[in-house]
């Protein structure tokens, strides 16, 4: 039986020795973004690992051999609901895939607004606050780009700002926005 993200889910008769990709061919191939899909084989009430992405990329060892009675499930990744608060284009609740990180959430929220160089951030996870080294994450530090979990709130904070009006014998009179304490 093949279920999930395939064109024609159902029960298929396969030849002895058939493999994962043979079953997918019988089911009419995959639906959706192939690179995001995963596979699970249920065999006699036991989960058997299936390396769908490697099999699709031609790795013969990952193209698992199927047995009579196997259930092949093709799934999309789980989706988490998180909240992004602070200076982003679209703050609020967002849906992200399991495995998403801080910068994935920032991108999903439309990117940061304002000057990034003094922003701070943290993840609120239940009663726990986890500081995020946002500038390091933006610079490519994978350890600073923390994994998110379902229900997390990513809080991004810019330093408080004040508006000062500059007048008189100056080149550019008018309002100037400064970080508080400048």
Phi and psi restraints in degrees (value plus and minus 20) as a CYANA .aco file:
   2 UNK   PHI    -138.9   -98.9
   2 UNK   PSI     106.6   146.6
   3 UNK   PHI    -150.2  -110.2
   3 UNK   PSI     148.3   188.3
   4 UNK   PHI      76.7   116.7
   4 UNK   PSI    -157.4  -117.4
   5 UNK   PHI    -102.6   -62.6
   5 UNK   PSI      40.1    80.1
   6 UNK   PHI    -147.0  -107.0
   6 UNK   PSI     138.0   178.0
   7 UNK   PHI     -84.3   -44.3
   7 UNK   PSI     -61.0   -21.0
   8 UNK   PHI    -152.4  -112.4
   8 UNK   PSI      63.1   103.1
   9 UNK   PHI     -83.4   -43.4
   9 UNK   PSI     129.6   169.6
  10 UNK   PHI     140.4   180.4
  10 UNK   PSI    -191.7  -151.7
  11 UNK   PHI    -117.4   -77.4
  11 UNK   PSI     110.5   150.5
  12 UNK   PHI    -148.0  -108.0
  12 UNK   PSI     122.3   162.3
  13 UNK   PHI    -110.9   -70.9
  13 UNK   PSI     100.1   140.1
  14 UNK   PHI    -137.3   -97.3
  14 UNK   PSI     135.8   175.8
  15 UNK   PHI     -92.4   -52.4
  15 UNK   PSI     132.9   172.9
  16 UNK   PHI     -73.3   -33.3
  16 UNK   PSI     114.2   154.2
  17 UNK   PHI      68.1   108.1
  17 UNK   PSI     -16.8    23.2
  18 UNK   PHI     -85.5   -45.5
  18 UNK   PSI     136.5   176.5
  19 UNK   PHI    -141.8  -101.8
  19 UNK   PSI     155.3   195.3
  20 UNK   PHI     -69.0   -29.0
  20 UNK   PSI     -70.8   -30.8
  21 UNK   PHI     -88.0   -48.0
  21 UNK   PSI     -46.8    -6.8
  22 UNK   PHI     -85.3   -45.3
  22 UNK   PSI     -63.0   -23.0
  23 UNK   PHI     -85.1   -45.1
  23 UNK   PSI     -59.6   -19.6
  24 UNK   PHI     -84.9   -44.9
  24 UNK   PSI     -58.2   -18.2
  25 UNK   PHI     -82.8   -42.8
  25 UNK   PSI     -61.4   -21.4
  26 UNK   PHI     -84.4   -44.4
  26 UNK   PSI     -54.5   -14.5
  27 UNK   PHI    -104.1   -64.1
  27 UNK   PSI     -12.0    28.0
  28 UNK   PHI      62.6   102.6
  28 UNK   PSI      -0.5    39.5
  29 UNK   PHI      60.3   100.3
  29 UNK   PSI    -197.1  -157.1
  30 UNK   PHI    -112.2   -72.2
  30 UNK   PSI     135.4   175.4
  31 UNK   PHI    -128.3   -88.3
  31 UNK   PSI     127.3   167.3
  32 UNK   PHI      62.8   102.8
  32 UNK   PSI    -186.6  -146.6
  33 UNK   PHI     -93.7   -53.7
  33 UNK   PSI      84.8   124.8
  34 UNK   PHI     -72.7   -32.7
  34 UNK   PSI     -60.0   -20.0
  35 UNK   PHI     -88.3   -48.3
  35 UNK   PSI     -33.1     6.9
  36 UNK   PHI    -119.8   -79.8
  36 UNK   PSI     -28.9    11.1
  37 UNK   PHI    -102.2   -62.2
  37 UNK   PSI     132.8   172.8
  38 UNK   PHI    -152.0  -112.0
  38 UNK   PSI     144.8   184.8
  39 UNK   PHI    -148.8  -108.8
  39 UNK   PSI     126.5   166.5
  40 UNK   PHI    -154.2  -114.2
  40 UNK   PSI     116.4   156.4
  41 UNK   PHI    -129.9   -89.9
  41 UNK   PSI     104.1   144.1
  42 UNK   PHI    -119.8   -79.8
  42 UNK   PSI     102.5   142.5
  43 UNK   PHI    -153.2  -113.2
  43 UNK   PSI      93.8   133.8
  44 UNK   PHI      31.4    71.4
  44 UNK   PSI      29.3    69.3
  45 UNK   PHI      42.8    82.8
  45 UNK   PSI       3.2    43.2
  46 UNK   PHI    -145.8  -105.8
  46 UNK   PSI     120.3   160.3
  47 UNK   PHI    -106.3   -66.3
  47 UNK   PSI     106.8   146.8
  48 UNK   PHI    -128.8   -88.8
  48 UNK   PSI     105.4   145.4
  49 UNK   PHI     -79.9   -39.9
  49 UNK   PSI     120.5   160.5
  50 UNK   PHI    -152.8  -112.8
  50 UNK   PSI     105.0   145.0
  51 UNK   PHI    -118.2   -78.2
  51 UNK   PSI      55.9    95.9
  52 UNK   PHI     -78.5   -38.5
  52 UNK   PSI     -68.9   -28.9
  53 UNK   PHI     -82.1   -42.1
  53 UNK   PSI     -61.4   -21.4
  54 UNK   PHI     -86.1   -46.1
  54 UNK   PSI     -61.1   -21.1
  55 UNK   PHI     -81.9   -41.9
  55 UNK   PSI     -63.4   -23.4
  56 UNK   PHI     -83.1   -43.1
  56 UNK   PSI     -49.1    -9.1
  57 UNK   PHI    -108.1   -68.1
  57 UNK   PSI      -9.9    30.1
  58 UNK   PHI      75.2   115.2
  58 UNK   PSI     -13.8    26.2
  59 UNK   PHI     -97.3   -57.3
  59 UNK   PSI      85.4   125.4
  60 UNK   PHI     -82.2   -42.2
  60 UNK   PSI     -54.9   -14.9
  61 UNK   PHI     -87.2   -47.2
  61 UNK   PSI     -47.0    -7.0
  62 UNK   PHI    -103.0   -63.0
  62 UNK   PSI     -33.5     6.5
  63 UNK   PHI    -100.8   -60.8
  63 UNK   PSI      62.1   102.1
  64 UNK   PHI     -78.3   -38.3
  64 UNK   PSI     120.8   160.8
  65 UNK   PHI     -98.3   -58.3
  65 UNK   PSI     116.2   156.2
  66 UNK   PHI    -117.3   -77.3
  66 UNK   PSI     135.9   175.9
  67 UNK   PHI    -142.6  -102.6
  67 UNK   PSI     140.0   180.0
  68 UNK   PHI     -76.5   -36.5
  68 UNK   PSI     110.5   150.5
  69 UNK   PHI      72.3   112.3
  69 UNK   PSI     -24.1    15.9
  70 UNK   PHI     -84.5   -44.5
  70 UNK   PSI     127.7   167.7
  71 UNK   PHI    -134.3   -94.3
  71 UNK   PSI      97.1   137.1
  72 UNK   PHI    -122.5   -82.5
  72 UNK   PSI      97.5   137.5
  73 UNK   PHI    -132.0   -92.0
  73 UNK   PSI     105.6   145.6
  74 UNK   PHI    -127.7   -87.7
  74 UNK   PSI      99.6   139.6
  75 UNK   PHI    -144.6  -104.6
  75 UNK   PSI     131.3   171.3
  76 UNK   PHI    -101.0   -61.0
  76 UNK   PSI     136.8   176.8
  77 UNK   PHI     -86.2   -46.2
  77 UNK   PSI     130.3   170.3
  78 UNK   PHI     -81.0   -41.0
  78 UNK   PSI     132.0   172.0
  79 UNK   PHI    -132.0   -92.0
  79 UNK   PSI     115.0   155.0
  80 UNK   PHI    -125.0   -85.0
  80 UNK   PSI     131.5   171.5
  81 UNK   PHI    -125.8   -85.8
  81 UNK   PSI     103.8   143.8
  82 UNK   PHI    -147.9  -107.9
  82 UNK   PSI     152.7   192.7
  83 UNK   PHI    -146.1  -106.1
  83 UNK   PSI     115.8   155.8
  84 UNK   PHI    -134.7   -94.7
  84 UNK   PSI     103.4   143.4
  85 UNK   PHI    -141.7  -101.7
  85 UNK   PSI     121.9   161.9
  86 UNK   PHI     101.7   141.7
  86 UNK   PSI    -180.7  -140.7
  87 UNK   PHI     -97.3   -57.3
  87 UNK   PSI      55.5    95.5
  88 UNK   PHI    -147.3  -107.3
  88 UNK   PSI     142.8   182.8
  89 UNK   PHI     -84.1   -44.1
  89 UNK   PSI     -60.0   -20.0
  90 UNK   PHI    -152.4  -112.4
  90 UNK   PSI      59.5    99.5
  91 UNK   PHI     -88.8   -48.8
  91 UNK   PSI     137.1   177.1
  92 UNK   PHI     111.1   151.1
  92 UNK   PSI    -188.0  -148.0
  93 UNK   PHI     -91.3   -51.3
  93 UNK   PSI     124.0   164.0
  94 UNK   PHI    -159.7  -119.7
  94 UNK   PSI     134.6   174.6
  95 UNK   PHI    -122.6   -82.6
  95 UNK   PSI     106.8   146.8
  96 UNK   PHI    -152.3  -112.3
  96 UNK   PSI     136.1   176.1
  97 UNK   PHI     -97.2   -57.2
  97 UNK   PSI     129.8   169.8
  98 UNK   PHI     -74.3   -34.3
  98 UNK   PSI     118.0   158.0
  99 UNK   PHI      75.7   115.7
  99 UNK   PSI     -22.3    17.7
 100 UNK   PHI     -91.6   -51.6
 100 UNK   PSI     131.9   171.9
 101 UNK   PHI    -138.2   -98.2
 101 UNK   PSI     156.4   196.4
 102 UNK   PHI     -72.1   -32.1
 102 UNK   PSI     -68.8   -28.8
 103 UNK   PHI     -88.3   -48.3
 103 UNK   PSI     -47.0    -7.0
 104 UNK   PHI     -84.5   -44.5
 104 UNK   PSI     -61.5   -21.5
 105 UNK   PHI     -86.7   -46.7
 105 UNK   PSI     -61.1   -21.1
 106 UNK   PHI     -80.9   -40.9
 106 UNK   PSI     -64.1   -24.1
 107 UNK   PHI     -84.2   -44.2
 107 UNK   PSI     -62.0   -22.0
 108 UNK   PHI     -84.8   -44.8
 108 UNK   PSI     -47.2    -7.2
 109 UNK   PHI    -107.6   -67.6
 109 UNK   PSI     -11.3    28.7
 110 UNK   PHI      70.2   110.2
 110 UNK   PSI      -7.3    32.7
 111 UNK   PHI      61.4   101.4
 111 UNK   PSI     148.3   188.3
 112 UNK   PHI     -95.8   -55.8
 112 UNK   PSI     131.1   171.1
 113 UNK   PHI    -136.8   -96.8
 113 UNK   PSI     124.3   164.3
 114 UNK   PHI      68.2   108.2
 114 UNK   PSI    -195.8  -155.8
 115 UNK   PHI     -93.6   -53.6
 115 UNK   PSI     106.2   146.2
 116 UNK   PHI    -102.2   -62.2
 116 UNK   PSI     -42.8    -2.8
 117 UNK   PHI     -84.5   -44.5
 117 UNK   PSI     -38.9     1.1
 118 UNK   PHI    -139.1   -99.1
 118 UNK   PSI      -8.4    31.6
 119 UNK   PHI     -94.2   -54.2
 119 UNK   PSI     126.2   166.2
 120 UNK   PHI    -142.8  -102.8
 120 UNK   PSI     143.2   183.2
 121 UNK   PHI    -174.2  -134.2
 121 UNK   PSI     143.0   183.0
 122 UNK   PHI    -174.5  -134.5
 122 UNK   PSI     137.8   177.8
 123 UNK   PHI    -127.4   -87.4
 123 UNK   PSI     109.3   149.3
 124 UNK   PHI    -119.3   -79.3
 124 UNK   PSI      98.0   138.0
 125 UNK   PHI    -147.2  -107.2
 125 UNK   PSI      77.7   117.7
 126 UNK   PHI      43.9    83.9
 126 UNK   PSI    -147.1  -107.1
 127 UNK   PHI    -111.3   -71.3
 127 UNK   PSI     -14.9    25.1
 128 UNK   PHI    -121.2   -81.2
 128 UNK   PSI     116.2   156.2
 129 UNK   PHI    -128.1   -88.1
 129 UNK   PSI     106.5   146.5
 130 UNK   PHI    -137.9   -97.9
 130 UNK   PSI      94.2   134.2
 131 UNK   PHI     -85.0   -45.0
 131 UNK   PSI     123.1   163.1
 132 UNK   PHI    -138.1   -98.1
 132 UNK   PSI     108.5   148.5
 133 UNK   PHI    -103.3   -63.3
 133 UNK   PSI      60.1   100.1
 134 UNK   PHI     -80.0   -40.0
 134 UNK   PSI     -64.9   -24.9
 135 UNK   PHI     -83.5   -43.5
 135 UNK   PSI     -57.6   -17.6
 136 UNK   PHI     -86.8   -46.8
 136 UNK   PSI     -61.7   -21.7
 137 UNK   PHI     -82.1   -42.1
 137 UNK   PSI     -63.3   -23.3
 138 UNK   PHI     -83.1   -43.1
 138 UNK   PSI     -48.3    -8.3
 139 UNK   PHI    -104.6   -64.6
 139 UNK   PSI     -19.5    20.5
 140 UNK   PHI      83.8   123.8
 140 UNK   PSI     -14.5    25.5
 141 UNK   PHI     -95.0   -55.0
 141 UNK   PSI      87.3   127.3
 142 UNK   PHI     -83.5   -43.5
 142 UNK   PSI     -55.8   -15.8
 143 UNK   PHI     -85.2   -45.2
 143 UNK   PSI     -52.1   -12.1
 144 UNK   PHI     -97.5   -57.5
 144 UNK   PSI     -41.7    -1.7
 145 UNK   PHI    -108.0   -68.0
 145 UNK   PSI      58.4    98.4
 146 UNK   PHI     -86.4   -46.4
 146 UNK   PSI     129.2   169.2
 147 UNK   PHI     -90.8   -50.8
 147 UNK   PSI     122.0   162.0
 148 UNK   PHI    -118.8   -78.8
 148 UNK   PSI     135.1   175.1
 149 UNK   PHI    -144.0  -104.0
 149 UNK   PSI     140.6   180.6
 150 UNK   PHI     -75.2   -35.2
 150 UNK   PSI     110.0   150.0
 151 UNK   PHI      70.8   110.8
 151 UNK   PSI     -24.0    16.0
 152 UNK   PHI     -85.3   -45.3
 152 UNK   PSI     131.2   171.2
 153 UNK   PHI    -139.1   -99.1
 153 UNK   PSI     102.5   142.5
 154 UNK   PHI    -116.3   -76.3
 154 UNK   PSI      95.2   135.2
 155 UNK   PHI    -125.5   -85.5
 155 UNK   PSI     100.8   140.8
 156 UNK   PHI    -132.6   -92.6
 156 UNK   PSI     111.9   151.9
 157 UNK   PHI    -146.5  -106.5
 157 UNK   PSI     111.2   151.2
 158 UNK   PHI    -117.8   -77.8
 158 UNK   PSI     133.0   173.0
 159 UNK   PHI     -82.0   -42.0
 159 UNK   PSI     127.4   167.4
 160 UNK   PHI     -77.9   -37.9
 160 UNK   PSI     125.2   165.2
 161 UNK   PHI    -142.6  -102.6
 161 UNK   PSI     134.4   174.4
 162 UNK   PHI    -146.2  -106.2
 162 UNK   PSI     136.2   176.2
 163 UNK   PHI    -130.7   -90.7
 163 UNK   PSI     107.5   147.5
 164 UNK   PHI    -138.1   -98.1
 164 UNK   PSI     114.6   154.6
 165 UNK   PHI    -115.0   -75.0
 165 UNK   PSI     103.5   143.5
 166 UNK   PHI    -125.5   -85.5
 166 UNK   PSI     105.8   145.8
 167 UNK   PHI    -155.8  -115.8
 167 UNK   PSI     150.0   190.0
 168 UNK   PHI      80.1   120.1
 168 UNK   PSI    -169.9  -129.9
 169 UNK   PHI    -102.5   -62.5
 169 UNK   PSI      49.2    89.2
 170 UNK   PHI    -147.9  -107.9
 170 UNK   PSI     137.8   177.8
 171 UNK   PHI     -87.4   -47.4
 171 UNK   PSI     -61.1   -21.1
 172 UNK   PHI    -148.8  -108.8
 172 UNK   PSI      62.4   102.4
 173 UNK   PHI     -90.1   -50.1
 173 UNK   PSI     136.4   176.4
 174 UNK   PHI     116.9   156.9
 174 UNK   PSI    -189.0  -149.0
 175 UNK   PHI    -102.0   -62.0
 175 UNK   PSI     118.5   158.5
 176 UNK   PHI    -148.0  -108.0
 176 UNK   PSI     111.2   151.2
 177 UNK   PHI    -115.8   -75.8
 177 UNK   PSI     106.1   146.1
 178 UNK   PHI    -146.7  -106.7
 178 UNK   PSI     132.8   172.8
 179 UNK   PHI     -87.5   -47.5
 179 UNK   PSI     120.4   160.4
 180 UNK   PHI     -78.0   -38.0
 180 UNK   PSI     116.7   156.7
 181 UNK   PHI      72.6   112.6
 181 UNK   PSI     -21.2    18.8
